[in-house]
Amino acid sequence: MADKKSPASGWPLVKGDFHSGDANSCVAVVTFGSHLDEEGICAAGAAMCGSCKTENLGLEKVIANYIANPNIRFMLCCGTEVKGHLAGQTMIALHKGGVKDGRVVGAEGAIPFIENLNDAAIKRFQEQIEVVNIMESEDLNAIKAKMNELKARDPGAFAADAIVVEVKEAAGGAEVAAAGANPQFLEIEKRLDKIEKKIEFADAEVAQRVGRKIGRDIGILYGLVAGLIVFVMLLFMLQKLMALV
């Protein structure tokens, strides 16, 4: 069995939208914009599983919990991307390129600014964790199969002990601390939320329209089939009558 270490006392340290499972597991799962059966994924052997919807504070919370547990060696990225925020793309970019002047290198999200993680914490994340990307997958069987594959590769706990990082939330709890320094960030965040809600409304409206059109098309098709059946029956009866004559 791979060597294991004790996570930081009270792990997981940072509260968030997730379930915790086996602290000795080498795999943690991030579902980003999706809400899947997190409890079931943990029961299948994940150290923790939850969503991550923001490209700043959300990422910091995830990483803080990971580096506080040396047993976590794989981050399985799955679920749908978060519109506007692009939390999944930002997480992968952070692991690859780190941070420069407080901004995640290569991030495409609107506000990818990191305030609570210092260089040592980011380096630890990069060295301890291997990112496994199956983004856009919500198939629980595929997720659990990939988890089993990664658990079979368990390299054991990271050599160094747990790192404890304090994640401070900005006023209101949802915005990054950088927003306090520059009000434009907060304004961008609010506009993104409005855009995201409009997109969700538009998606729902399109789905309803498509559903209504499909319903009408099916109704017309049923009518044509029923008419054809009646026509064939009448034709058959007419042939019978002519045969009797």
C-alpha positions, 0 to 999 in steps of 0.5 A, spaced: 500 500 500 502 507 498 505 511 504 500 516 507 500 522 511 495 525 516 492 531 512 492 538 516 488 538 523 480 539 521 481 538 514 478 540 509 480 546 512 476 551 507 468 550 507 465 550 500 460 547 495 463 540 496 463 533 499 469 530 503 470 523 503 476 518 504 482 523 506 487 517 504 485 517 497 489 520 492 484 523 487 479 529 488 474 531 483 472 538 481 465 538 477 466 546 476 459 548 473 456 541 474 452 539 480 453 531 480 452 526 485 458 528 489 456 524 495 456 518 491 463 520 487 466 520 494 463 514 496 466 511 490 473 513 493 474 520 492 478 524 497 473 530 496 468 532 490 465 539 489 463 544 484 468 550 482 464 556 479 469 562 480 476 563 477 479 567 483 476 565 490 473 558 488 480 556 485 483 558 491 479 554 496 480 548 492 487 549 492 487 550 499 484 544 501 488 540 496 495 542 499 492 541 506 492 534 504 499 531 502 495 524 500 491 528 494 495 527 488 490 527 482 485 533 480 480 530 476 477 536 472 470 534 469 463 537 469 461 543 464 465 549 464 462 556 467 460 561 462 464 567 463 468 565 469 471 559 465 473 556 472 476 550 469 480 553 464 483 558 469 484 552 474 488 548 468 492 554 466 494 556 473 497 549 474 501 550 468 503 557 468 502 559 475 501 567 477 504 573 474 503 580 478 497 577 481 493 574 475 493 567 472 498 566 466 494 564 460 487 564 463 481 566 459 476 568 465 474 575 466 477 576 473 483 571 474 486 574 480 489 570 486 490 574 492 490 568 498 495 563 495 503 565 495 508 563 490 510 557 495 502 555 495 502 555 488 508 551 487 506 546 492 499 545 488 503 544 481 508 539 484 503 535 488 497 535 484 497 532 477 491 535 473 487 530 469 482 533 464 475 530 462 472 537 462 465 537 459 463 530 461 458 529 466 457 521 465 458 518 472 460 511 470 466 515 466 468 519 472 468 513 476 472 509 471 477 514 471 478 515 478 479 507 479 484 508 473 488 514 477 487 510 484 491 504 481 497 509 480 497 512 487 504 514 488 503 515 495 503 521 499 507 527 497 514 528 501 512 534 504 507 535 510 501 539 509 501 546 507 495 551 511 493 557 507 488 562 510 483 564 504 480 570 506 473 572 502 472 579 500 466 583 503 459 579 501 463 573 500 463 572 493 468 577 490 475 576 490 479 581 494 482 585 488 475 587 487 476 592 493 482 595 490 479 596 483 471 597 483 471 595 476 472 588 477 466 588 482 462 591 476 465 586 471 463 580 476 456 583 476 455 584 469 458 577 468 452 574 472 447 578 468 450 575 462 450 568 464 443 569 467 440 572 460 444 566 456 441 561 461 434 564 460 435 564 452 437 557 452 431 555 456 427 559 451 430 556 445 429 549 448 421 550 449 421 553 442 424 547 439 420 542 444 413 546 441 416 545 434 417 538 435 411 537 438 407 540 432 411 536 427 410 529 431 402 531 431 402 532 424 406 526 423 401 522 427 395 525 423 398 523 416 399 516 419 392 516 421 389 518 415 394 513 411 391 508 415 384 510 414 385 511 407 388 504 406 382 501 410 377 504 406 381 502 399 381 495 402 373 495 404 372 498 397 376 492 394 371 487 398 365 490 395 367 490 388 369 483 389 362 481 392 359 485 386 
